[in-house]
Amino acid sequence: MTFRLSERSLRRLTGVHPRLVALVREAAALSPVEFMVTEGLRTPERQAALVRAGASRTKRSRHLTGHAVDVAALVEGQVRWDWPLYPRIAAAFKAAAVRQGTAIVWGGDWSSLKDGPHFELDRKVFP
């Protein structure tokens, strides 16, 4: 099944790096799990609020520069946070990244504080 991003998800990609936008679009078409974009570009104020709330640990987030997005899995139209869904979405992102030649990092691959919904352009290639 091929999924398409909703208008709401597309609006949330405003200000996100064009290479990452292209990657999100292709990943949506490749993913066996439907997803929506929950957040792309963030203001410093929003990032500071997330740090205060404990939802983020850094004030240097890649979201601040449009180099990161967060997604949420959708099952029968409902947001789901079940961990097994996110490696399946990540596989689609990684396949799209290979096809497009875009280096990415998935938060689910981090050794600490795994963040399954988070995808960002690799800092080594996209400073």
N, C-alpha and C positions, 0 to 999 in steps of 0.2 A: 504494500500500500504506500502511496506517495502522499506525504503531508505537505501542506502549505502554511506559511506563517500568516497569522491573523493581522488585520490592520493595526490592532493594538500593539502586537509584537513589533511590527514594522516601525511604528511611531517610536517605540522604545529603542530603536537602533539609530535614532537621530543623534548625530555627533560622534558615532562610533566609527573607528577607522574603516575605510572602504574595503580593505582586504578581509577584515573580520566580518563585515556585513555580508560579503560574498560567501564567506565560509559558513555563516549561520544559515543563509538561504539554501545552500547546497546540502548542508547537514540535515535540514528539515526534510528535504526531498529523499534523502538516503536513510533516515532513521526509522527503525522498526517501532519506535515509541514516539508518539506525537509529543511535542513540547511547545512551550511559549517562552518568549523572552520576558523576564521579569525586570531586568535592569541592565542598562548599558552605561552611558556617560553619567557620572555623578558630580555634584557640586562638592566643594570642600566642606560645606556645612552639612550636607547629607552624610558624607563619609565620617565626619566627626560625631554625628548623632549615632551612626552605626557602631562606632568604637565605644561610645559611652554606654550603649545598650548591650554591648558584648557580642554583637553580630559580626564584628570585624575586629581584627587585632592591629591594623595598620592605618596610619594616616597617609601612606604612600601607595594607596591602591592603584592598580592599573585602570580602574574605572574612571579615575580622575582625568585621564588623558584620552579616554575613548578606546583603550586597548584591551578592554575586558567586557564580557557579558555574563550574566547569570540567566539560567533557564529553569523552568519547572516542567516536570513530566506531566502529561495529561492522559488520563485513562478514562474513557467514556465521558470526556469533557470536564473531568474533575482533576484538580491539582493533586499530585501524589508525590510524597517525599521518600517512598520506599527505596532504599539503597540499590537493590538489584536493577532498577530501571535506569539508573544513571550510567553505569558502564556500557549499556546498550546504546544510549544517546552518545556517549563519548566515542564509541566505535565509529559512529557516523561522522562525528566531527573530525576524527583522526583520518578517516578515509577521504573526506572532502579536503582535508589539509594536504594529504599526499597528492591528490589529483590536481590541486591548485598550486602546489609548491609553496605553501604557507606554513611556517613554523609556529606551532601552538603549544600551549601548556594546559593540561587539564588539572583542575584542583583535586580531583580524585586520585591523582598519582602522587600528590605530595606526601612526604613521609610523616608529617605531623599536621594536625588540623585539616584532615581531608575535607574537601569542599566539592562534592559531586556536581552541583549545579554550575560551577564556575569554569569558564574558558577564557584564556587570554592569549594574545600574541606574544611569542617568545621574546623576552627582553634582549637576548643576544642579537636578534635580527631586527627587532623593532624597538629601539631604545626609547 
